[in-house]
């Protein structure tokens, strides 16, 4: 059997003030859309990725969300509902019938404006030699965003992979 390993390397973006404003507005907008998708999922009673796409994907695209970003927003919502369901099933919000549990079950999820958003190789790329990234934003592709990190660790980091914008 072949094992699969993940390499986790922490890097910090050091954007210019203009780049930081674009990144912040994109993150806030994506979380606003995630909150809307969570409401749709709650109202429709649809918590699975494929089914939720049927209800939300087109509207996200019409709102200007990129294709891969829309998929990530929907998956982020489904994962959050799955975590909530697991916590409910394990009694972390009280026993069945408790006021706290009923309140939590009856309200849709809300994402904080600064919640992390996932990126992958389809909407994020690294230029390791230049120590910059390029990523999708609502204002178009944002290129040459510098990052810093441990030089020895970032050398082992492949040029493709996944990241979370926080």
N, C-alpha and C positions, 0 to 999 in steps of 0.2 A: 504494500500500500504506500502511495506517495503522500507525504504530508505537505500541507500548504501552510506557509507562514506569512504573517503580515508584518511589515516594517512600519512602525509608528515613529514619526519624526515630528517634533514640534517646531514650527517656524512662526515668526512674527512678521506680519506685513508692516512695512514702514512707508505708507503712501504719502504723497504730497497732500496738502490740504484739499485741493480740488478732487484728487482721487478718493480721499477719505470721505468727502461729501457724497460722491457717487456711490461708494460702497455702503455707506450708512443708509442712504435713501433706498437702495436696492434691498438691503436686509429688512428694513422696516416695511417696505411694500410687499415683499415675499411673505412676511409674517402676518400682514393684514390679509393677504390672500389665503394663507393657511387657516386663519381664524374663520374666514368665510366658508372655506371647504369643510371645516369641522362642523359648522352650523348646518351645511347641506347634508353632511353625513349623518348628523344627529336627527335632523328633520325627516330624512328619507329612511333612516334606520339601516343605512348601508355603511359598513365599516371595513369592507374588504377592498383591496387595491383595485382589482379589475372592475368590480361593480361601481366603485366610486368614480372611476375615470369616466364612465358613461354619463354621470351626472355633472361633473365639474370640469373636465379637460377642455372642452370647447370654449366655455366661458373664460377659463384662465388664458387660453390662447388669444381670445378676442380682447382681453384686457391688457395684452402686450407681454405676457409671461412667455419666455422661450419654451420650446418644446421639452427639453430635458429638465429645465427648472420646474415646469408644470408637473412633470412626472415625480420629481423629488418632493414638491409641495404635497401632492396627493399621498405619496408613500409616508411622508413625515406625519401626516394626519392619521393615517391608518395605524402606524406604529404607536402613536400616542394613545389612540383608542384601545389598541391591544394591551398596552401597559396599564391603562386604567381598568380594563376588564380583568386583567390578572390580579391587580390590587383589590378589586371588588370581590373576586372569587376567593381570594386568600383572607378576606375579612379585614383588610387594612383600613377600610372606611366604615367599620362597624358591622354589626350583624344585620341580616336581612330584616327590613322593616324599620330600621333606625332612621331617625330624621336626617342625620348627616349623610347616610348612604343614599336615601331617596333624593336629597338635594343634589348630590354629585351625579347620580344617574339621570336626573332630569335636566341638567344643564349641559350645553355643548362646550367643548374645550375652547379655551382662549389662549393664543400664543403671545408671549411678551414681545414687544417690538424688537428687542435685542436678542431673541432666541437664535441659536445657531441654525444655519441652513447648509445642507450638504451640497457639495460640488463633486463632479467626477471628471474623467478624461474627456467627456463630450463637451463640457462647458468650462474647463479649466486646463491650462497647460503651464508647464514649468520650463524656464530657460535656466538650467542649473549653472552654466558657465557665467551668465550675466547676473544670476541670482535675482531673477524677476519672474513674475507670473503674468498670465493673461487670463482673464475670466469674463464670463457673460454678466452684463448688467442691463437694467432697463434702458440705459442711455447708449447701448451698444457694447461691443467688446472693449473692455478696459485693458490696455496693454502696458507692459513695462512697469508693473507695480513691484517695487523692490521688497525683498524679504531678508530677514536675518535669522540665523540659527547656527547650531553647532556645525562647523565646517566638516568635521569627521563624520557626523551622522548624516548630514545632507548629501554627502558624496555617495552614500549607500542607497539613498532614496531614488527610486526609479523616476523617470520623467513623466510617467503616467501614474494614476492612482486616484484616490479619493481624498477629499478634504472637507472640513467644516469651516464655514465663514462665521466667526463669532465677533 
